[in-house]
Amino acid sequence: MELIKKQIHMNQWRGTASTQITLDDDFIVPDTMDDMEQVMLHTGEVQVEQVKNQGDKVNVKGHLEFQVLYRREGGGLQTLGGNIPFEELINVPQLEDKDAVSLTWVLEDLNTDMIHSRKLGVQAIVTLQVRIEAVRETEAAADVKAEGDTGVSPEHPLAFAEGETSGLLRTPGTGSDPVPVETLKRRITAASMAVRGKDTYRIREEVGLTGGKPGIGRLLWRELKLRDVSVKPLDGRLHLDGELTVFVIYEAEDENMPVQWVEEIIPFSGDMEAEGAKEDLIPMITVRLAHREIEAKPDYDGEMRELEIDGVLELDIRLYEETDTELLSDVYSNSLELTPERREAVFDRILTRNVCRSRIAEKVKLPQAERILQICHNEGVIKLDEVEPGENCLKIEGVLEVTLLYLTSDDEAPVQAAMEQIPFKCSAEARGINEDSIYQLDAGLEQLSAVMMGGDMVEIKAVAALDFLVLQPVKEQVITGIASGPVDFNKLQELPGIAGYIVQSGDSLWSIAKKFHTTIGNIISANELADDQVKPGQRLLLVKEVARG
């Protein structure tokens, strides 16, 4: 007897490991810069340079880039920037070199404190999370083939909905006529990672100042953020859409003019090559702004009235596919004693892929004694506090952290900043999710706005975009071999030649035929059944099939 086997390419989620690191350093204001009087704004970005497997650990190396906008003693604004390097080993038990490792990180907290006018203290908390996925090749039996034949010949023309078939099997080493073999098959659906890799996409644009803006003397603050990004797989490529938000504070060429600012939105759309990508693949792609640069440049007339924008997006690409495979579930023969050899296969099935959008709206009171004249800029980030599976949903709680820059009627300190946190909750539909399910979730921000309501009240509106993929671990018994031997004739003689049987709960024609040493075709023929479906309480006439000598 020869087993026809298949190689099943399947994805297996191995787990996650996370750690939290604290960064703390002091920075001296360079001699070329003025003393600090008040820290106005700060921003920070984590840049990861290396993620490397080292035995049962993952080595992560990177740095925190920060910049602060401060008010100088005697008036005016200035920017101080720097970076804090870090290297961390994250323990991942049973990590293998061939496992796919992906890293996500969150800047949980960033504080910048003025120790004195020439010294700045920077403290940050960064959470690093490693996700481990394995791509496995599992061999499992899909059919049986008679020796000397090119395939399994049908004993009868009946086709069964549950996957039962009959075939002829030649007894090994005998040269006798093939003996009939009954096979039960089933279909399994397994997820596999069809495309895995990283790539970059570059965006270069130029932004000109409007006619009413004075020329640029010196850039004080540069901010480039990614928003509303989406990536769709197409055949052999990926299509990207999104926006870059640009915010710049600068000193005018005329030193007598007040500080100026520019805020622009740069939409982008384009394609990038992606070998193996197909339109029907299921994407889970993380996009971050890995490099950002804003520089002032002269226009055609030689005046400093243009901004050159250079941004590089880094894409962590994972494209999944689901494959249906027909496998052998069970086998028996009325002429041979067949014993299937089984083992457990563990793989993932894609439960759901969804994007949940949660609207956030809140009125906040700014802590400002002087009258607020205008909101110059707003920037926000979604931070998740708790994610847990509920009944057919993911329950998500988090905060929208918003930074506002605004003008006041205070002549000595006309520019002020405030940070507000707005909590939100939402339930994202995920039918069938349970405690064993594995979910990957990326949180983004869309449509952030801050509008003056009068006095010191501001209305903040935003949409949190929660992009998630849910995998369901599945354990299946697969047949890897079949042991054969002679029929136990003593046991066979104990079975009646003809028997009446009442179908019990949980019975199928397969289990009944195997138990009473007959075939599904014989039962259907003897009882004149329309198909292979039976129900509890149904009466059947069973005729034992006599084994061939």
C-alpha positions as CSV (number, residue, x, y, z in Angstrom):
1,M,0.0,0.0,0.0
2,E,1.3,3.4,-0.9
3,L,0.2,6.6,0.8
4,I,-0.1,9.7,-1.3
5,K,1.2,12.6,0.9
6,K,1.0,16.3,0.7
7,Q,3.3,19.0,2.0
8,I,1.1,21.6,3.9
9,H,2.6,25.1,4.1
10,M,1.2,26.6,7.3
11,N,1.7,29.5,9.6
12,Q,2.0,29.0,13.3
13,W,1.9,31.9,15.8
14,R,4.6,31.2,18.4
15,G,3.8,34.1,20.8
16,T,4.9,37.5,22.0
17,A,7.5,38.8,24.4
18,S,7.7,42.4,25.6
19,T,9.8,44.5,27.8
20,Q,9.8,48.1,29.0
21,I,12.9,50.2,29.2
22,T,13.5,53.5,30.9
23,L,15.8,56.1,29.2
24,D,17.2,59.0,31.3
25,D,19.9,61.5,30.3
26,D,20.8,65.1,30.8
27,F,21.8,67.5,28.0
28,I,23.8,70.7,28.2
29,V,22.7,73.7,26.1
30,P,25.5,74.4,23.6
31,D,27.5,77.6,24.0
32,T,26.1,78.8,20.7
33,M,22.6,78.7,22.0
34,D,20.8,81.0,24.5
35,D,19.7,80.2,28.0
36,M,16.3,78.4,28.5
37,E,13.5,80.1,30.4
38,Q,10.6,77.7,29.6
39,V,10.2,74.5,27.7
40,M,7.3,74.9,25.3
41,L,7.0,71.8,23.2
42,H,8.8,68.4,23.0
43,T,8.5,65.5,20.6
44,G,10.3,62.1,20.4
45,E,10.6,59.3,18.0
46,V,12.1,55.8,18.5
47,Q,14.4,54.7,15.8
48,V,15.3,51.0,15.7
49,E,18.6,50.1,14.0
50,Q,18.8,46.4,14.5
51,V,16.6,43.4,15.4
52,K,18.7,40.2,15.6
53,N,18.1,36.7,16.9
54,Q,20.7,35.6,19.4
55,G,19.9,32.1,20.6
56,D,16.7,32.3,22.8
57,K,16.9,36.1,22.8
58,V,16.3,39.0,20.4
59,N,18.8,41.8,20.4
60,V,17.2,45.3,19.8
61,K,19.4,48.3,19.2
62,G,18.2,51.8,18.5
63,H,17.9,55.3,19.9
64,L,15.4,57.9,21.0
65,E,15.5,61.1,18.9
66,F,14.0,64.1,20.7
67,Q,13.7,67.9,20.2
68,V,12.4,70.6,22.5
69,L,11.2,74.1,21.7
70,Y,12.0,76.5,24.5
71,R,11.6,80.2,25.2
72,R,14.8,82.1,25.5
73,E,15.6,84.4,28.4
74,G,14.7,87.8,27.1
75,G,12.1,86.5,24.6
76,G,12.2,84.5,21.4
77,L,12.2,80.7,20.7
78,Q,14.9,78.2,20.1
79,T,15.2,74.4,19.5
80,L,17.4,71.9,21.2
81,G,17.7,68.3,20.0
82,G,19.5,65.1,20.7
83,N,19.3,61.3,21.0
84,I,19.6,58.6,23.7
85,P,20.9,55.3,22.5
86,F,19.7,52.0,23.9
87,E,20.3,48.2,23.5
88,E,18.1,45.6,24.9
89,L,18.0,41.8,25.0
90,I,14.4,40.4,25.0
91,N,14.0,36.8,26.3
92,V,12.1,34.6,23.9
93,P,12.0,30.9,25.0
94,Q,12.4,28.3,22.3
95,L,13.2,30.9,19.7
96,E,14.5,29.3,16.4
97,D,16.7,31.0,13.8
98,K,14.1,30.4,11.0
99,D,11.3,32.0,13.0
100,A,9.9,35.3,11.6
101,V,10.5,38.0,14.2
102,S,8.8,41.4,14.0
103,L,9.2,44.2,16.5
104,T,6.8,47.0,17.5
105,W,7.4,49.7,19.9
106,V,5.5,52.5,21.7
107,L,6.9,55.6,23.3
108,E,4.8,55.4,26.4
109,D,6.0,58.6,28.1
110,L,8.4,61.4,27.4
111,N,9.3,64.1,29.9
112,T,11.6,67.1,29.4
113,D,12.5,69.1,32.5
114,M,14.6,72.2,32.7
115,I,17.1,71.5,35.4
116,H,18.5,75.0,35.1
117,S,18.8,77.5,32.2
118,R,21.8,75.5,30.7
119,K,20.7,71.9,31.4
120,L,17.8,69.8,30.2
121,G,16.7,66.5,31.7
122,V,15.1,63.9,29.3
123,Q,13.2,60.9,30.6
124,A,11.3,58.4,28.5
125,I,9.6,55.0,28.8
126,V,9.6,52.7,25.8
127,T,7.8,49.4,25.4
128,L,9.3,46.9,23.0
129,Q,7.2,43.9,21.8
130,V,8.5,41.0,19.8
131,R,6.1,38.9,17.8
132,I,7.2,35.4,16.8
133,E,5.7,33.5,13.8
134,A,6.9,30.2,12.4
135,V,6.3,28.9,8.9
136,R,6.1,25.1,9.0
137,E,6.0,22.4,6.4
138,T,3.9,19.5,7.6
139,E,3.5,16.2,5.7
140,A,0.2,14.5,5.9
141,A,-1.6,11.7,4.0
142,A,-4.1,12.8,1.3
143,D,-5.0,9.4,-0.3
144,V,-4.0,5.8,-0.7
145,K,-2.9,4.2,-4.0
146,A,-2.9,0.5,-5.1
147,E,0.5,-0.9,-5.9
148,G,1.1,-1.1,-9.6
149,D,-1.8,1.3,-10.3
150,T,-1.6,4.9,-11.2
151,G,-4.3,5.9,-8.8
152,V,-7.2,4.7,-6.8
153,S,-9.9,3.1,-8.9
154,P,-13.6,3.7,-7.8
155,E,-15.4,0.6,-6.7
156,H,-18.8,2.3,-7.3
157,P,-19.8,5.6,-8.8
158,L,-21.4,7.1,-5.7
159,A,-20.0,10.5,-4.6
160,F,-20.5,11.3,-0.9
161,A,-20.8,14.8,0.5
162,E,-18.7,14.0,3.6
163,G,-15.7,12.9,1.5
164,E,-16.1,9.1,1.7
165,T,-14.6,7.2,-1.2
166,S,-13.7,3.6,-2.0
167,G,-10.6,2.3,-3.7
168,L,-8.8,-0.9,-4.6
169,L,-5.6,-1.9,-2.8
170,R,-3.2,-4.6,-3.9
171,T,-1.9,-6.7,-0.9
172,P,1.8,-6.0,-0.6
173,G,4.1,-8.7,-1.8
174,T,1.4,-11.1,-3.0
175,G,0.6,-10.3,-6.6
176,S,-3.1,-11.0,-5.8
177,D,-5.9,-8.9,-7.0
178,P,-6.3,-5.5,-5.4
179,V,-8.6,-5.4,-2.3
180,P,-11.1,-2.7,-1.6
181,V,-10.1,0.2,0.7
182,E,-12.6,2.7,2.1
183,T,-11.3,6.3,2.7
184,L,-12.7,9.2,4.5
185,K,-11.4,12.7,3.6
186,R,-11.8,16.2,4.9
187,R,-10.8,19.7,3.9
188,I,-8.7,21.9,6.2
189,T,-8.1,25.6,5.8
190,A,-4.7,26.8,7.0
191,A,-3.2,30.3,6.9
192,S,0.3,30.8,5.6
193,M,2.5,33.8,5.2
194,A,2.8,34.2,1.5
195,V,5.0,37.4,1.5
196,R,7.2,38.5,4.4
197,G,9.7,41.3,4.2
198,K,10.6,45.0,4.7
199,D,10.8,47.8,2.1
200,T,10.9,51.6,1.9
201,Y,9.0,54.2,0.0
202,R,10.4,57.7,-0.4
203,I,8.4,60.9,-0.6
204,R,10.0,64.2,-1.8
205,E,7.9,67.3,-2.1
206,E,8.4,71.1,-2.1
207,V,6.1,73.5,-0.3
208,G,6.2,77.2,-1.1
209,L,5.2,80.0,1.3
210,T,2.0,81.9,0.6
211,G,2.2,85.4,-0.6
212,G,1.5,87.0,2.9
213,K,4.3,85.1,4.6
214,P,7.8,86.7,5.0
215,G,10.9,84.8,3.9
216,I,12.5,82.2,6.1
217,G,15.4,83.4,8.2
218,R,15.9,80.4,10.4
219,L,13.9,77.2,11.1
220,L,13.1,76.9,14.8
221,W,10.8,73.8,14.8
222,R,10.3,71.0,12.2
223,E,7.6,68.4,12.5
224,L,6.7,65.8,9.9
225,K,4.0,63.2,10.7
226,L,2.3,60.3,8.9
227,R,-1.5,60.2,8.8
228,D,-4.4,58.3,7.1
229,V,-2.0,55.7,5.6
230,S,-3.4,52.6,3.8
231,V,-1.6,49.9,1.9
232,K,-3.4,47.4,-0.5
233,P,-1.8,44.4,-2.2
234,L,-2.1,44.2,-6.0
235,D,-0.6,41.7,-8.4
236,G,3.2,42.1,-8.0
237,R,3.0,45.4,-6.2
238,L,1.6,47.4,-3.2
239,H,-0.5,50.5,-3.5
240,L,0.0,53.2,-0.9
241,D,-2.2,56.2,0.0
242,G,-1.8,58.7,2.8
243,E,-0.9,62.1,4.0
244,L,2.2,63.8,5.4
245,T,1.4,66.7,7.8
246,V,4.1,69.4,7.9
247,F,4.4,72.0,10.7
248,V,7.3,74.5,10.8
249,I,8.0,77.4,13.1
250,Y,10.6,79.9,11.8
251,E,12.1,83.3,12.3
252,A,11.5,85.7,9.5
253,E,14.4,87.3,7.6
254,D,13.3,90.6,9.0
255,E,14.2,90.2,12.7
256,N,11.6,92.8,13.7
257,M,8.8,90.5,12.6
258,P,7.1,88.1,15.0
259,V,7.7,84.3,14.8
260,Q,6.0,82.7,11.9
261,W,4.6,79.2,11.2
262,V,3.6,77.0,8.3
263,E,1.2,74.1,8.3
264,E,0.6,72.0,5.2
265,I,-0.9,68.6,4.3
266,I,0.9,66.7,1.6
267,P,-1.2,63.8,0.1
268,F,0.7,61.0,-1.5
269,S,-0.3,58.0,-3.6
270,G,1.9,55.5,-5.5
271,D,2.9,51.9,-6.1
272,M,5.9,49.9,-5.1
273,E,7.1,46.5,-6.4
274,A,6.4,43.5,-4.2
275,E,7.3,40.1,-5.4
276,G,4.7,37.5,-4.7
277,A,2.0,40.0,-3.8
278,K,-1.5,39.3,-5.1
279,E,-4.8,41.2,-4.9
280,D,-6.5,38.4,-2.9
281,L,-3.9,38.2,-0.2
282,I,-4.8,39.4,3.3
283,P,-2.5,42.2,4.4
284,M,-1.1,43.1,7.8
285,I,1.4,45.9,7.0
286,T,2.8,48.3,9.5
287,V,4.0,51.6,8.1
288,R,6.2,54.1,10.0
289,L,8.1,57.2,9.1
290,A,11.7,56.1,9.4
291,H,13.4,59.3,8.1
292,R,12.1,62.9,8.0
293,E,13.9,66.0,6.9
294,I,12.7,69.5,6.3
295,E,15.0,72.2,4.9
296,A,14.5,75.8,3.8
297,K,15.7,76.5,0.2
298,P,15.5,79.5,-2.2
299,D,12.8,79.8,-4.8
300,Y,13.4,80.8,-8.5
301,D,14.0,84.4,-7.4
302,G,16.6,83.4,-4.8
303,E,14.4,84.2,-1.9
304,M,14.1,81.7,1.0
305,R,10.5,80.9,0.5
306,E,10.4,77.1,-0.1
307,L,10.5,74.1,2.2
308,E,12.0,70.9,0.8
309,I,10.3,67.8,2.4
310,D,12.0,64.4,2.4
311,G,10.3,61.5,4.1
312,V,11.1,57.7,4.0
313,L,8.4,55.2,4.9
314,E,9.4,51.8,6.2
315,L,7.0,49.0,5.6
316,D,6.9,45.8,7.6
317,I,5.1,43.6,5.1
318,R,3.1,40.5,6.0
319,L,0.7,39.1,3.4
320,Y,-1.3,36.0,4.4
321,E,-3.1,33.5,2.3
322,E,-5.6,30.7,3.2
323,T,-5.2,27.4,1.5
324,D,-7.8,24.6,1.4
325,T,-6.2,21.1,1.4
326,E,-7.9,17.8,1.2
327,L,-6.5,15.2,3.7
328,L,-7.2,11.6,4.6
329,S,-9.2,11.5,7.8
330,D,-9.7,7.7,8.2
331,V,-9.2,4.5,6.3
332,Y,-10.4,0.9,6.6
333,S,-10.7,-2.3,4.6
334,N,-13.0,-5.3,4.9
335,S,-10.2,-7.5,3.7
336,L,-7.3,-6.1,5.7
337,E,-6.8,-4.7,9.2
338,L,-5.6,-1.1,8.6
339,T,-4.4,1.0,11.5
340,P,-3.7,4.7,10.7
341,E,-0.7,6.3,12.4
342,R,-1.5,9.9,13.5
343,R,0.2,12.9,14.9
344,E,-1.0,16.4,15.9
345,A,-0.5,19.3,13.6
346,V,-0.8,22.9,14.9
347,F,-1.5,25.8,12.6
348,D,-3.4,29.1,12.4
349,R,-6.6,30.0,10.6
350,I,-7.5,33.6,9.8
351,L,-10.6,34.4,11.8
352,T,-11.1,38.0,10.8
353,R,-9.3,41.0,9.3
354,N,-11.0,44.4,10.0
355,V,-10.5,48.1,10.5
356,C,-12.5,49.7,13.2
357,R,-12.9,53.5,13.3
358,S,-13.9,55.1,16.6
359,R,-15.0,58.8,16.6
360,I,-13.6,60.9,19.5
361,A,-15.0,64.3,20.4
362,E,-14.4,66.3,23.6
363,K,-14.4,69.9,24.8
364,V,-11.4,70.8,26.9
365,K,-10.5,73.8,28.9
366,L,-7.0,75.1,28.4
367,P,-4.9,76.1,31.5
368,Q,-4.3,79.7,30.4
369,A,-4.9,82.9,32.4
370,E,-4.5,85.2,29.3
371,R,-7.0,85.3,26.5
372,I,-6.4,82.7,23.7
373,L,-6.2,84.4,20.3
374,Q,-5.6,81.5,17.9
375,I,-4.7,77.8,17.8
376,C,-1.5,77.5,15.7
377,H,-1.1,73.7,15.6
378,N,-2.4,70.5,16.9
379,E,-0.8,67.0,16.9
380,G,-2.1,63.8,18.4
381,V,-1.3,60.1,19.0
382,I,-3.4,57.1,19.9
383,K,-2.2,55.2,22.9
384,L,-3.9,51.9,23.9
385,D,-4.3,50.9,27.5
386,E,-6.2,47.7,27.3
387,V,-7.2,45.2,24.6
388,E,-9.2,42.1,25.4
389,P,-11.5,39.7,23.6
390,G,-15.2,39.9,24.3
391,E,-18.3,38.2,22.9
392,N,-17.6,38.3,19.1
393,C,-15.6,41.5,19.5
394,L,-12.3,43.1,20.6
395,K,-12.8,45.5,23.5
396,I,-10.4,48.4,23.2
397,E,-9.6,51.2,25.6
398,G,-7.1,53.9,25.2
399,V,-6.5,57.7,25.1
400,L,-6.0,60.3,22.4
401,E,-3.0,62.4,23.5
402,V,-3.3,65.8,21.9
403,T,-0.7,68.6,22.0
404,L,-1.9,72.1,21.2
405,L,0.2,75.2,20.3
406,Y,-1.6,78.5,20.5
407,L,-1.2,82.3,20.7
408,T,-2.3,84.3,23.7
409,S,-2.7,88.0,24.5
410,D,0.4,87.8,26.9
411,D,3.0,90.1,25.2
412,E,5.9,88.5,27.2
413,A,4.9,84.9,26.3
414,P,2.6,85.0,23.3
415,V,3.1,81.4,22.3
416,Q,2.0,78.7,24.7
417,A,1.4,74.9,24.6
418,A,-0.8,72.4,26.3
419,M,-1.2,68.6,26.3
420,E,-4.6,67.0,26.8
421,Q,-5.6,63.3,27.2
422,I,-9.0,62.2,26.0
423,P,-10.1,58.6,26.9
424,F,-12.1,56.5,24.5
425,K,-13.6,53.0,24.3
426,C,-14.8,50.9,21.4
427,S,-15.8,47.4,20.4
428,A,-14.4,46.1,17.2
429,E,-16.4,43.3,15.5
430,A,-14.5,40.0,15.5
431,R,-16.9,37.1,15.2
432,G,-15.8,33.8,16.8
433,I,-12.9,35.4,18.8
434,N,-12.1,33.7,22.1
435,E,-9.4,33.6,24.8
436,D,-7.2,31.4,22.6
437,S,-7.3,33.8,19.6
438,I,-4.3,35.8,18.7
439,Y,-4.7,39.4,17.6
440,Q,-2.4,41.9,16.1
441,L,-3.5,45.5,16.3
442,D,-2.1,48.8,14.9
443,A,-3.6,52.1,16.0
444,G,-3.6,55.2,13.9
445,L,-5.1,58.6,13.9
446,E,-7.4,60.2,11.3
447,Q,-9.1,63.6,10.9
448,L,-7.7,65.4,14.0
449,S,-9.0,68.9,14.5
450,A,-9.1,71.5,17.3
451,V,-11.5,74.4,17.1
452,M,-11.9,77.4,19.4
453,M,-15.3,77.6,21.1
454,G,-14.8,80.9,22.8
455,G,-12.8,81.9,25.9
456,D,-10.5,79.1,26.9
457,M,-12.6,76.2,25.5
458,V,-11.4,74.1,22.6
459,E,-13.4,71.3,20.9
460,I,-11.2,68.4,19.8
461,K,-12.4,65.9,17.2
462,A,-10.6,62.9,15.8
463,V,-11.1,59.4,14.4
464,A,-9.0,56.5,15.8
465,A,-8.3,53.9,13.1
466,L,-7.7,50.4,14.7
467,D,-6.4,48.0,12.1
468,F,-6.4,44.4,13.4
469,L,-6.0,40.7,12.3
470,V,-7.2,37.8,14.4
471,L,-5.7,34.3,14.0
472,Q,-7.3,31.2,15.5
473,P,-4.9,28.4,16.5
474,V,-6.2,25.0,15.4
475,K,-5.0,21.5,16.3
476,E,-5.7,18.7,13.9
477,Q,-4.8,15.0,13.9
478,V,-3.3,14.1,10.5
479,I,-2.4,10.6,9.2
480,T,1.3,10.1,8.5
481,G,1.3,6.3,7.9
482,I,-0.9,3.2,7.9
483,A,0.0,-0.2,9.4
484,S,-1.7,-3.2,7.7
485,G,-2.2,-6.8,8.8
486,P,-4.6,-9.8,8.4
487,V,-8.3,-9.5,9.3
488,D,-9.2,-10.8,12.8
489,F,-11.6,-13.5,11.6
490,N,-12.7,-14.4,15.2
491,K,-13.8,-10.9,15.7
492,L,-15.5,-10.9,12.3
493,Q,-17.4,-14.0,13.0
494,E,-18.9,-12.4,16.1
495,L,-20.6,-9.8,13.9
496,P,-24.1,-10.8,12.5
497,G,-24.3,-11.4,8.8
498,I,-27.5,-9.3,8.7
499,A,-28.5,-6.8,11.4
500,G,-31.1,-4.1,12.0
501,Y,-29.6,-0.9,13.5
502,I,-31.2,2.3,15.0
503,V,-29.0,5.3,14.2
504,Q,-27.7,6.9,17.4
505,S,-26.8,10.5,18.1
506,G,-23.3,11.2,16.6
507,D,-23.5,8.4,14.1
508,S,-22.5,8.8,10.5
509,L,-22.7,6.3,7.6
510,W,-18.9,6.1,7.8
511,S,-18.8,5.1,11.5
512,I,-21.7,2.6,11.0
513,A,-20.1,1.0,7.9
514,K,-16.8,0.7,9.6
515,K,-18.2,-0.8,12.8
516,F,-20.4,-3.4,11.0
517,H,-17.8,-4.5,8.4
518,T,-19.6,-3.2,5.4
519,T,-19.4,-0.1,3.1
520,I,-21.4,3.1,2.7
521,G,-22.4,2.0,-0.8
522,N,-23.8,-1.2,0.5
523,I,-25.9,0.6,3.1
524,I,-27.2,3.1,0.7
525,S,-28.1,0.4,-1.8
526,A,-29.7,-2.0,0.8
527,N,-31.8,0.8,2.3
528,E,-32.5,2.7,-0.9
529,L,-31.2,6.0,0.6
530,A,-31.2,9.1,-1.4
531,D,-27.9,10.3,0.0
532,D,-25.4,9.6,2.8
533,Q,-27.2,11.6,5.5
534,V,-28.8,9.8,8.4
535,K,-30.5,11.1,11.6
536,P,-30.9,9.6,15.1
537,G,-33.8,7.1,15.3
538,Q,-33.5,6.1,11.7
539,R,-33.7,2.3,11.1
540,L,-31.1,0.7,8.8
541,L,-30.6,-2.8,7.4
542,L,-26.9,-3.8,7.5
543,V,-25.4,-6.6,5.5
544,K,-21.9,-7.7,6.5
545,E,-19.4,-7.8,3.7
546,V,-17.5,-11.1,3.4
547,A,-13.7,-10.6,3.2
548,R,-11.9,-11.9,0.1
549,G,-9.6,-14.8,0.7
